[in-house]
Amino acid sequence: MALAAAVVLIGAAVLVLVLEHGKPQRNVAPISAAPDAYASSLPITNLAMSEAANFAGGKVTYLDGHIANTGSRTVTGVTVQVLFRTSAHEVAQNETQPLKFIRIRDPYVDLEPVSAAPLKPGGAQDFRLIFDAVAPDWDGAYPEVRILHVETK
């Protein structure tokens, strides 16, 4: 009986390790990461959040916004850090994602990477960030969005 229980426990441990190893790792930059030097030329405004149910019965959280290029270079890529905080203003969730522009809104929202439609000087574009899960202790306030890396040409 003890041998069977040990085999079951070892099998369960191996299964957990295999499943955890197969999960994609979230790209997370440290909270203290410095913003890109060109970030001051890319103001982000008009943040709006929404949620939708997914096919697995969970919910997906969307963060939409508007970004403008007030600098002199064409932007071909933007990586942002999004910090969701608790009511004690501690970081509940830290995610780093590439910014994706909204290409069309009807009949559904279609996204494209910044490299597909580079942001020229003086240009502006709407974007969307997608979060499959948000920390349960998030305070519900708008997250902090920081530009960590900008690619230009």
Phi, psi and omega in degrees: 000314180296322179296318179296319179295320179295319179297318179296315179296317178296318178298318179295319179296318178296317179299316178298315179298318179295316181293318179293322180293328181281346181287139175292139178279135177290140177278112185233122175268150178298150181299331182276005181300136181284142176290157177295147180299328181278354183302327180294343178269003182233072180294137177253128182223177174055043178293139178215138180244149176209166179227155176212152176282145175256176185291341181273002179092359177268195177229152178245137179252133180248140173237109179258153179195186182229134179234138179240153177250101180265004181269194185251004181244154176277129183267127180247355178192143179220130174245129182243154173250132180241124182246113173268134185245161175270176178294340176272009179065022172271156181284119178270329181207136181232114180233143176242126183220152170285140178287138177235133180278150174277116182277310177221158179247338183237136006279351176212166180281123178246132183251155175217151178293157179302325181297336179284336180215072184309146182268107183284160176305133182085352181275166178211156183203150173276148179224167176218137172245141184240133179236116180292333178210147175236141183307137181295337180266010175299140184280355178088353178282162178300136179287163175277130179244120181239136177273114182265328184214136178231133173255132181228166173222000000 
